[in-house]
Amino acid sequence: MSKKCSVRSLSDSALAELANLLVSTISYVQYAPDVHLDINIVMVELNEYLAQSGATSNIYQDLLRVILSSDYLDANMRFTCLQMLLNCGVTFLVTEVFPFSYYEKILQVIAAQGAGLRVLNIKGIWVKEEHMHYMYEIVRRCKQLVKLYVPYIANDQLLEEIGKCSTRLQILDISGETDITEIGIDVLAKGVCCQSLTVVDVGMPGEENICHSDIALILEHCPQVETLSTYSFVGAALKFIYDNVDDRFKCRLKYVHDTGTDESALHVIMSTCPRLETLYLDTPKTGCLRALHTRTLRKLKIYKFVVAELLPLLERPIGRNLRHLTMIKGTGNLELDLKRLAVDTVEFTDEDIMSMFVQHDFKVLEDIWFTLAPELTVQAVELLMDSCPELQSVGQLTGWSLTPDDLALIRGLLKSGNSSIVLTPNGFLA
């Protein structure tokens, strides 16, 4: 049978109860018709209650995490709790998603009360130019930052502030469509965090919205960088350094994503990345894989490739050292044990599924996704649940021959058996 859901921990239950107490108190003060209290005074009193009860900084930040990520609380309640709970002892903050009207107020609160933050993730706060000066102030005041996540909003001045102030920064997310140019990247790469940065998420997968020669500046001047996870042309950046700066260059990259890789580019990747553990090749050129010769590689992801070129590689020591192999749109045939299976359209019947799963061992299969499977019914779902002990998700069920009653029945079976399987009827992984 499939895996069971884990039992909720006592600490999580206690945290939820405390969060509910705070939220219900604030809600009563703000909305009860017979109550006329100053919310600012109430917030002070609630903080005094928490302090007298022995609340630690971890409790404050855990409360913020639970409340800010709640789908059931409105923006005003979540902002009030942010205003009340954020203090100099809080080291971790994820803002989550807020309406535009709250952006300025949230940035003001972080700038004023977040001096102790070591991790700041402002995803969901799409800062516009008129509010960017608050971001500059946050970087200047939050001098303990180790991890900063500001996707889609970075510009050259923000990188300049980071390069001047963030002496401890290790992880920086400035990914997405941004206004970054060579000027900002140069200041960042040569700034006070150049020796501490290990992860820089920059650019957009599949798009060279930042020139590879600019990315080369990061690799050249930030020697501890291990991954540029969202950048898809790392090979080109490495080759730029190899061809124009230093043909003996070595870096600490453990993850490389490259697009349109040819054999010479892969040779450069092998030469400059002696610690490489994970490699993603997007549409590699014919013959490229001959250059793959590292023994440190543990994960290989490859997209739009010729299977016949991969087979000899798997028979070499590099293939035996691999722990994860992801293949997408390969041309040709290859037999493996499966952990995840995704197919757009299948004509399988319930009998076909039964035949396959009786004759073959799918003991490690975790996810199965058929976008369109009009012949599969509730019987196929039950068979998958019974046959795959590691199964975690089944989808996309809107493309199967299942009625709403069938889905209700299966969900009832899962709930009664405490199964952790996620059914995905709407086309999105839950």
C-alpha positions in Angstrom: 0.0 0.0 0.0 1.0 3.6 -0.4 2.6 5.8 2.2 0.7 7.2 5.2 0.5 10.9 6.2 2.8 11.8 9.1 1.1 12.7 12.4 1.1 16.4 13.2 3.7 17.2 15.8 2.8 18.6 19.2 4.9 21.8 18.6 3.0 22.5 15.3 -0.3 22.0 17.1 0.7 24.3 19.9 2.0 27.0 17.5 -1.3 26.9 15.6 -3.3 27.3 18.8 -1.1 30.3 19.8 -1.5 31.9 16.3 -5.2 31.4 16.5 -5.3 33.1 19.9 -3.4 36.2 18.7 -5.5 36.5 15.5 -8.8 36.1 17.3 -7.8 38.7 19.9 -6.9 41.2 17.2 -10.0 40.4 15.2 -12.2 41.0 18.2 -10.5 44.4 18.9 -10.8 45.5 15.3 -14.2 44.3 14.4 -16.4 43.7 17.5 -19.1 46.4 17.5 -19.0 46.9 21.2 -15.2 47.3 21.6 -13.4 50.6 21.3 -9.7 50.0 21.9 -6.6 51.4 20.3 -5.1 48.5 18.3 -1.6 49.9 18.8 -2.0 49.6 22.6 -3.5 46.1 22.2 -0.4 45.0 20.1 1.9 46.3 22.8 -0.1 44.3 25.4 0.0 41.1 23.3 3.8 41.5 22.9 4.1 41.9 26.7 2.0 38.7 27.1 4.3 36.8 24.8 7.4 38.1 26.6 6.0 37.2 30.0 5.1 33.8 28.7 8.8 33.2 27.7 8.4 33.5 24.0 11.7 33.2 22.2 12.8 34.7 18.9 12.1 31.4 17.3 8.5 31.5 18.5 8.1 35.0 17.0 9.4 34.0 13.6 7.4 30.7 13.6 4.3 32.7 14.4 5.1 35.0 11.5 5.6 32.1 9.2 2.3 30.5 10.1 0.3 33.7 9.9 1.8 35.3 6.8 1.4 32.0 4.8 -2.2 31.5 5.9 -4.8 31.2 3.1 -7.6 32.1 5.4 -6.5 35.4 6.8 -7.1 38.7 5.0 -4.2 41.0 4.1 -5.0 43.5 6.9 -4.8 40.9 9.6 -1.5 39.4 8.2 0.0 42.9 8.0 -1.1 43.8 11.6 0.6 40.6 12.8 3.8 41.4 10.9 3.8 44.9 12.4 3.3 43.4 15.9 5.6 40.4 15.8 8.6 41.5 13.8 11.4 42.6 16.1 15.2 42.6 16.3 15.2 39.0 17.5 13.5 37.6 14.4 16.1 36.3 12.0 13.9 34.7 9.3 11.1 36.3 7.3 9.1 35.4 4.2 6.5 38.1 3.4 4.3 35.9 1.2 1.8 37.6 -1.2 0.1 40.9 -0.4 -2.0 43.4 -2.5 -0.1 46.3 -4.0 -1.6 48.8 -1.4 0.4 47.1 1.3 3.8 47.1 -0.4 5.0 50.4 1.0 3.8 49.7 4.5 5.4 46.3 4.6 8.8 47.6 3.4 8.6 50.4 6.0 8.0 47.9 8.8 10.9 45.7 7.6 13.3 48.6 7.3 12.3 49.9 10.8 12.0 46.6 12.7 14.0 44.0 10.8 17.6 44.8 11.7 18.2 41.2 13.1 17.1 39.5 9.9 19.5 36.9 8.5 17.1 35.5 5.9 14.7 37.8 4.0 12.4 36.6 1.2 10.1 39.3 -0.2 8.4 37.1 -2.8 4.9 38.4 -3.4 6.0 42.0 -2.9 6.6 43.3 -6.4 8.4 46.5 -5.5 8.0 49.2 -8.1 10.5 52.0 -8.8 8.7 54.5 -6.5 9.3 52.1 -3.5 12.8 50.8 -4.3 14.3 53.3 -1.9 12.9 51.2 0.9 14.7 48.2 -0.4 18.0 50.2 -0.4 17.3 51.1 3.2 16.5 47.5 4.1 19.9 46.4 2.7 21.7 49.2 4.6 20.0 48.4 7.9 19.9 44.6 7.8 23.6 44.0 8.0 23.3 40.4 9.2 21.7 39.1 6.0 23.0 35.7 4.9 20.2 34.9 2.5 18.3 37.5 0.4 15.5 36.6 -2.1 14.4 39.5 -4.2 13.3 38.0 -7.6 12.0 40.1 -10.4 12.7 43.5 -8.8 16.5 43.9 -8.7 18.2 46.8 -10.4 21.8 48.1 -10.6 21.4 50.4 -7.6 20.1 47.5 -5.4 23.2 45.4 -6.4 25.4 48.4 -5.6 23.9 48.6 -2.1 24.3 44.9 -1.6 27.9 45.2 -2.8 28.6 47.9 -0.3 26.7 46.6 2.8 26.0 42.8 2.8 29.3 41.5 4.1 27.9 38.1 5.2 25.6 37.4 2.2 25.8 33.8 1.0 22.6 33.3 -1.1 21.2 35.9 -3.4 18.1 35.5 -5.6 17.9 38.2 -8.2 16.3 36.0 -10.8 13.5 36.7 -13.3 13.0 39.6 -15.7 15.0 42.5 -14.1 16.7 45.8 -15.0 20.2 44.4 -14.2 23.1 45.4 -16.4 26.8 44.8 -16.5 27.3 47.8 -14.3 25.3 46.4 -11.4 26.8 42.9 -11.7 30.3 44.3 -11.8 29.7 46.2 -8.5 28.2 43.1 -6.9 30.9 40.7 -8.1 33.7 43.0 -6.7 31.8 44.1 -3.6 32.1 43.1 0.1 30.2 39.8 -0.4 32.3 38.5 -3.2 34.1 36.0 -0.9 31.0 34.8 0.8 28.5 34.3 -2.0 27.8 30.6 -2.7 24.5 30.7 -4.5 23.4 33.4 -7.0 20.0 32.9 -8.7 20.1 35.2 -11.7 18.4 35.4 -15.1 15.5 33.4 -16.4 15.6 29.7 -17.5 15.7 29.4 -21.3 16.4 33.1 -21.9 19.7 35.0 -22.0 18.2 38.2 -20.6 21.6 38.8 -19.0 24.7 38.4 -21.2 26.9 35.4 -20.5 29.9 37.8 -20.3 28.3 39.6 -17.4 27.7 36.2 -15.6 31.4 35.5 -16.2 32.2 38.4 -13.9 30.4 36.6 -11.0 32.3 33.4 -11.7 35.6 35.2 -12.0 35.4 37.4 -8.9 33.2 35.3 -6.5 35.3 32.2 -6.0 32.9 30.4 -3.6 29.9 30.4 -5.9 28.6 26.8 -6.3 25.5 27.4 -8.4 23.8 29.9 -10.7 20.7 27.8 -10.6 18.3 29.9 -12.8 20.8 30.8 -15.5 20.7 28.6 -18.5 23.9 29.5 -20.3 26.6 28.8 -17.7 28.7 26.9 -20.2 29.0 30.0 -22.4 30.1 32.1 -19.4 32.7 29.6 -18.5 34.0 29.5 -22.1 34.2 33.3 -22.1 36.5 33.2 -19.1 38.5 30.2 -20.6 38.9 31.9 -24.0 39.4 35.6 -22.9 40.7 35.6 -19.3 42.4 32.5 -18.1 42.6 29.0 -19.8 43.6 27.5 -16.4 40.5 28.9 -14.6 38.9 26.7 -12.0 35.7 27.3 -10.1 33.6 25.6 -7.3 30.4 25.2 -9.3 28.5 22.0 -8.3 25.5 22.7 -10.6 25.7 23.8 -14.3 22.8 24.4 -16.6 23.7 25.1 -20.2 21.8 25.4 -23.5 22.9 24.4 -27.0 26.1 22.9 -25.6 28.6 21.7 -28.2 31.6 19.4 -27.6 34.1 22.2 -27.0 31.9 23.9 -24.5 31.4 20.7 -22.6 35.2 20.2 -22.6 35.5 23.6 -20.9 32.8 22.8 -18.4 34.7 19.6 -17.5 38.0 21.5 -17.2 36.8 24.4 -15.2 34.3 22.6 -12.8 36.3 19.9 -11.0 33.5 19.7 -8.3 30.6 19.3 -10.7 27.8 17.2 -9.2 24.7 18.1 -11.2 24.5 18.9 -14.9 21.5 20.0 -17.0 22.1 20.0 -20.7 19.3 21.7 -22.8 19.3 20.7 -26.4 23.0 19.5 -26.6 24.6 19.4 -30.0 25.2 16.1 -31.8 28.4 14.5 -30.4 28.5 16.7 -27.3 28.2 13.9 -24.8 31.6 12.4 -25.8 33.2 15.2 -23.8 31.5 14.1 -20.5 34.2 12.5 -18.4 33.9 13.6 -14.8 33.7 11.1 -11.9 32.0 13.6 -9.5 28.7 13.8 -11.4 25.7 12.4 -9.5 22.8 14.0 -11.3 22.3 14.4 -15.1 19.3 16.1 -16.7 19.1 16.2 -20.4 16.5 17.7 -22.8 16.1 17.1 -26.5 18.8 14.6 -27.1 19.6 11.4 -29.0 19.2 8.3 -26.7 21.8 6.4 -28.7 24.5 9.0 -27.7 23.5 8.5 -24.0 23.7 4.7 -23.9 27.5 4.4 -24.2 27.9 7.1 -21.5 25.8 5.1 -19.1 28.0 2.0 -19.6 31.1 4.0 -18.6 32.2 4.7 -15.0 30.4 8.1 -15.2 27.1 6.2 -15.8 27.6 3.9 -12.8 28.2 6.9 -10.5 25.0 8.6 -11.5 22.2 8.6 -8.9 19.6 10.6 -10.7 18.9 10.7 -14.5 16.2 12.9 -16.0 15.5 12.5 -19.7 13.0 14.8 -21.6 12.1 14.4 -25.2 14.9 11.9 -26.1 14.9 10.3 -29.5 15.1 6.5 -29.3 14.4 3.8 -26.7 15.8 3.2 -23.3 14.8 0.8 -20.5 15.1 1.8 -16.8 13.5 1.4 -13.5 11.0 4.4 -13.0 10.6 6.9 -10.2 8.5 9.5 -12.0 6.4 8.9 -15.2 4.8 11.7 -17.2 3.1 11.2 -20.6 0.9 13.7 -22.4 -1.6 11.2 -24.0 -2.0 7.4 -23.5 -4.5 4.9 -24.9 -4.0 2.5 -22.0 -7.1 0.7 -20.6 -7.5 -0.6 -17.1 -6.5 -4.1 -18.4 -3.3 -2.6 -19.8 -2.4 -1.0 -16.5 -3.1 -4.3 -14.7 -0.9 -6.2 -17.1 2.0 -3.8 -16.8 2.0 -3.6 -13.1 1.6 -7.3 -12.6 4.4 -8.2 -14.9 6.9 -5.5 -13.9 8.2 -4.1 -10.7 7.3 -0.4 -10.0 8.3 -0.4 -6.3 10.1 3.0 -6.5 7.5 4.8 -8.6 6.5 8.1 -6.8 4.6 10.1 -9.3 2.5 9.2 -12.3 1.0 11.8 -14.7 -1.2 11.1 -17.7 -2.5 14.4 -19.2 -5.1 12.6 -21.3 -6.1 9.0 -20.5 -9.7 8.6 -21.6 -9.8 4.8 -21.1 -8.6 4.7 -17.5 -11.2 4.5 -14.7 -11.3 4.3 -10.9 -10.1 0.7 -11.2 -6.7 1.9 -12.5 -6.3 4.4 -9.7 -7.0 1.7 -7.1 -4.5 -0.6 -8.8 -1.8 2.1 -8.7 -2.5 2.7 -5.0 -2.2 -0.9 -4.2 0.8 -1.7 -6.4 3.1 1.2 -5.7 4.3 1.6 -2.1 6.1 4.8 -2.8 3.4 6.5 -4.8 2.9 10.1 -3.8 0.8 11.7 -6.6 -1.5 10.8 -9.4 -2.7 13.2 -12.1 -4.1 14.8 -14.3 -7.3 13.1 -13.5 -9.6 15.5 -15.5 -8.2 13.6 -18.5 -9.2 10.2 -17.2 -12.6 8.5 -17.3 -13.6 9.5 -13.8 -16.8 11.0 -12.5 -17.0 13.4 -9.5 -18.5 10.5 -7.5 -15.4 8.4 -8.4 -13.1 11.1 -7.2 -15.1 11.5 -4.0 -14.9 7.7 -3.4 -11.1 7.7 -3.9 -10.6 10.7 -1.6 -12.7 8.9 1.0 -10.5 5.8 0.7 -7.4 7.9 1.0 -8.6 9.8 4.0 -9.9 6.7 5.8 -6.5 4.9 5.2 -4.5 8.0 6.2 -2.8 7.9 2.8 -0.4 10.7 1.7 -1.2 10.3 -2.0 -2.2 13.6 -3.7 -4.8 13.4 -6.5 -4.5 16.1 -9.0 -7.7 16.6 -10.9 -7.2 20.2 -12.0 -3.9 20.1 -13.9 -1.7 21.6 -11.1 0.4 19.6 -8.8 -0.8 20.2 -5.2 
